[in-house]
Amino acid sequence: MDETPQLDRLVRELNASARKEPGEAARLETWAASLRERDGSDLYLVADAPPCIRVQGALRPLSDQPLEGEEIEHAVLPLLPPHAVVQYRKTGIADASFRLEDLGRFRVNLHRERGRPAASIRALPLHPPQLGELGLPPGIEALAALPHGLVLIGGPTGSGKTTTVAALVDLINRRQAKHIVTIEDPIEFEHPHRQSVVEQVEIGIDAPDFATALRAAVRQSPDVMVVGEMRDPETMRMALAASETGHLVFSTVHTGDVASTVSRVSDAFPPERQPTIRQELSMALAAVMTQTLLPRVGGGRIAAAELLMVGYGARQHIRKNALQHLQQEITITRKEGSFTLEECMAQLVKKGLLTAEDARARAVHRDDLDKLLRP
């Protein structure tokens, strides 16, 4: 069924609504300005509560006046692209990004709670991050120099995976003359053309889904590809194929450690296909990194990471589905740049950026951490 008439009608309704209710749009811009001025990360709009922003992990109200669901919807809907409006009308949930003049880009999740509209809005950085600003171990730079292969970045939600990938893209963009294609939902960091030419495809605006965008991107002769998230087997299969045919492919996975990051890909396929996928994955993988955010001494958060540079031993373990041995491979391949989470946290503790207590609370191998922390 052609949704164009419905989409056009919705856009006309939203434009009319924006003209009738200019106050809500102006208030949203004021709240977004406060978010930027206070260096906050998120703006929360929930019915019966005042607008709140998150600053250094803590919530701060912007007024003492509670919001109504209708004014939240009137404030946010006119800023959404048409495909997100249709998604919201159909499902009650929409993810998108928008730009406010002089304030930059924001990512929004418009949804419903207790039958009323609500929104969570994240302030996106004004410029792509540089790798040195993230506090990650310097060995991460090696990922930007890989000639080809699949690089998986794992971690829980909100751990900075997308930021790390954007920093790696920025590093390539500054140092190498490459053709880079990113596929994102939505675009979070805008990359200017520097040494490289960077194309950024947004799902819902430039392509209907990741698989379609990835299929088209392979035909555009890219050197580097970024798949914002591998959500389905078809996207995973195509990313594997691209990395096996000479492309460097970065993607993120919601996982906690190296072994679960690898298994997340193979386990997404039917059991009868998993041996074949593990074979392909073992050949395609170049590196697996996982990261998490921990409380930083003095306030804020700091990233701790684990990196496996995939070599012969890791490939054999992946083929045999003996993923419990990948942790040992990290220590075996230190000379190639691999390091454990405990090694990373120990360095942060020694630099005074992380307390030993917080490191021990997050450590998977606490005995290893204790050995590393001994004077």
N, C-alpha and C positions, 0 to 999 in steps of 0.2 A: 504493500500500500504506500502511495506517495505521500510523504508527510510534509511536503513543501507548503501547501495551503495552510495547514495547521500551524506550521512554524511561522509563516508570514503573519498569520492572525495574532499569534502570541506576541511577536515583536511589536506589532502595532498597538496591542493592548498595553504592553510594558512602556512604550514610549508615551502613550497617553497618561498612564499612571504616573510616570516620572514628572510630566508637566503639571499634573494635579497636586502632587505631593513633593514639592521641591525641598521641603524642610528635612525630610528623612535623608535624602541624598547628601545635603549639606552637612547634616549631623554626622553621617558616616565618614565624610572627609575630615571633619574635625576630630573624630575619634582616631582615625588612621594617622592624622598628624600628631596626636598625643602619643600614639604607639611609637612612631619614629623618633620623636623628641626625647622620649624616655628610654630609648634603645630597648624597647620591649620586643617580645617574640610573637605574641598572639593577642588577638582581640576576640572576646567572647560576647555574643549577643543572645541572651536567653530571656524569654518572657517572665515577667514578675521579678526580675533581678536587674540591677543597674548594669550598664556596659562595663566590662572589666578587661584589663590588660594583664598579661603575664610579663613580669620584669624579674630577671635573675631567678626564675622558677617560682616566684610568689605572685599571687593575684592582687591587683590594685583596682578598686572601683574608680571610674572616671566621673561619677556623679552619685547623687543619692536618690535619683528618680528611677523607679523600675520601668522596664520597657514592656510594650505590648507586642504580641506576635505579629500583628498586622503591620506595625511600623518597621519591624525587622525585615519583613518580606518586601515592603515598599522601598527600603533602603538598599537591599542587596540585589534583588532581581534585575533592575535595569542595568546593572554592571556585568551581568553574566552573558556569555556568548549564546547565540540561539540554541545550539545543541544542548547546552546545559539547562536552559529553560525548559526544553522539551523533556529532558531527563527528570527534572524536578517535578514537573506536572504529572509525569507518569508514575514515578516511584517515590516521590517525596524526599529524594536525596540527589544532590548534584555537587560535583567537584569541578572547579574551574579556576582560572586566574584572571585578574583584571589589573589595569593600570590606572593610577590617579596622577594627574599632572603635578609635577614637582615632588611627589611622594614615592614614586616608583611602583613596582609590581607587588601584588598580594595574591596569595592562594586562598581560596574560600571553599568551605564545605557548608553548603546550605542544606538543612535537614529539618525534620520535625520531631518534637518531643512533647509527649502528653497532648498530641493533636495540634500543637502550635508550632509556627516557624521558629527556628533558631539557627545561628550561624557561628562558625569558628573560622576566623580569618588570620592567616599567618603573614607577617611581613617578610618578603623575600629580599635578600641582599641586593643592594643597588649595583654591585659589581660582582663578577665571578670571584670566588675565593682563591687565594693563592695557597699552595700546599703548605708553605712554611708558616702560615697563619693558623693552621689547624692544630698544631702541637703534636702531630703524628711523627713516628720515628722517621728519620731521613731515608731509610731503606725503601719507603713507599714510592719514592721517585722512580725507582727502577721499573715500576709498572708502566710508566709513560714511555719508556724506551723499548718496550717489547715490540718485536716486528709484527707478530700476529698471534692468534690464539684467543681463547676465552678467559676473561678475568671476571670472577664473581666476587662481589662485595656483599657480605652478609652482616646481619645485625638486627636487633629488635627495632620496632617502630620508634622513630625519633632519635635514633642513634647517630645520625649524621651521614648515612650511606650516600644519599644523593649529593650532599656537599662534598664528600671525598671524590666522587666521580667527577663532579664539576671542576674541582681543583686539578684533577689529572688531565681533563680536557683542556683547561686553561694552560697547563704546563706544556702540553703538546702544541697548542696554538701559539705559544710564545716562542718555542724553540724549533719547531719543525714545519716544513711546508707540506701539509697534508690536506686531504679532503675528508672532513669530519661530518658525519650525519648523526644527529641525536634524535631519538624518538621518545617523547615524554608525555605524561598525562597528569597535570599540565606542565608546560615549560616553567621551570623555576628560576634558572639562571640564564640570562641572555649573554651570549658570547659574541663579541665583536670579531671581525675578520682581522687577524694579525698576520703571523707567518702562514697560517692555514686559512682555508675557506671552510666556514662552519655553516651547515644547514641544520635548522631545528624544526622538527616536525611535531606538531601538537595533535594528540589524539582528539577526535571530535571536531577539529577545525580543518586540519590538513589531511587527515586520514581517519577512517572509521574505527580502526582497531590496530593493535600492535602487529599482528601477523600480516595484515595488508600493507602497513607502512614498512615493515621489515622486508617484505617481498619486493616492494618497489625500490627500497634503498639499495639492495644488493645490485640492482641493475644500473645504479648511478655511479659505479666505479669508485666507491669510497675506500679510503685507507683505514679509517677508524670509525666504528659504529658504537653508539650508546643506546642500549635498550633499557629504558627507565625501570622496567620491572618485567620479569618473565612470569606471566600470570597463568599461562596455559600451555599444554603440550605442543601445540602447533608453533607458538612463538619460540619455545625452547628448542624444538627441532630445527627451526630455521636459523636461530642464533648459533647452534652447534655447526650447522652446515657452513655458515658464513665464516666462522672462525677456522674451519678446516680448509678453507679455500683461499687463505692468504690475508684475511682481514683481522684487525685487532678489534675485539668486541668486549665492551664493558657492560655489565648488568648487575642489578641488585636483587637480593633474595632476603626474605624475612626469616632469618635463622640465628642461632646463637653461637655456633662454633664451626670449625672447618668441616668436620665430618657431616654434620647435619646440613650444611650448605651444599655439599656434594650429593647427599642422599635426597635432598628436596627435588633436585632435577630428575634423577632416575625414578623416584617414587611417584612422580606425576604421571607416568605412563602405565598402561596395563601391564600386569605381571609378565605376560608372554613377550613383551617388547623390551623389558628392562635389561636383559643381558646385552642386547644390541645397543641400547642407549648407553649403558655403562662402557661398552667398547668405544663408542663414538666420543663419549665424554672424556675418557682417559686420553684419547689422542688430541682432543680439542683444548682441554684445559691448560692454561699457561700459569695461572696463579689463583689462589683462593685467599681472600682476606676477610676477617671478621672484625668488627669494632663495637665498642660500647662507650657510653658516656658515664663518667664518675664524678663525684663531688670534688671540685678543685679547692685546694687550700686558699682561703681568702675570699671565697665566693665564686659562683658560677660552676661550670662543668668542664671537664677535660676528657679528651678521647684517649682510650687505650685500645690497642689493636693486636691482632695475631695474623701472621702471614706465612703461607706455604707457597714457595716457588715449586711448581710441580715438575718433578723429574722422573727418572725411570722407576724408582721404587714406588712412588705414589701412583704412577700409572698402573703398575701391576696390582696394587691393593684395590684401586677403583675397579679394574676389570673383574677381580675376584669378589667384589663386594665386601672386602675386609677393611672397612672404613675405620675400624677401631685402631688400626695401625698408622693412620695419618698423623696423629699427634707425635709419634716417634719419628716420622719422616721430617717433621719440622725441625727437630733437633739435629737430625742427620744432615740436613741441607742448609745449615747455618751459613756455610761459606757461599752459598748461592743467594743469600739474602733473607732466608726464612728466620722467623723469630716467634717465640711463644707469647701468649698474653701475660704470663707471669714475668717474663724478661722485660716486656714493655712497662708493666706496672712497677717493677723494681726500679727501673730507671726514673720513672716519675716520682717515686718515693725519695730517691736519693737527690733529686733536684728540688725537693721541697714542694712539689706541686700536688702531691697526693699523700694522704696519711697511710701509714702501714695498716691501720685498722680497716680503712675502706678497701685497701688492696686485698687484704685477707678475706673480707666479706665477699668479694667478687671472684677470687681465685678458684679455678677448677682443680688445680694441683697445688694445694697449700704448702705441702712439704717442699716442693721446688721453689716456691716463692720465699719461704723462710730461709732456705739455703742462700738464695740470691741477696737477701737483705742482711745477712750476717756481715759484720765489719771485717 
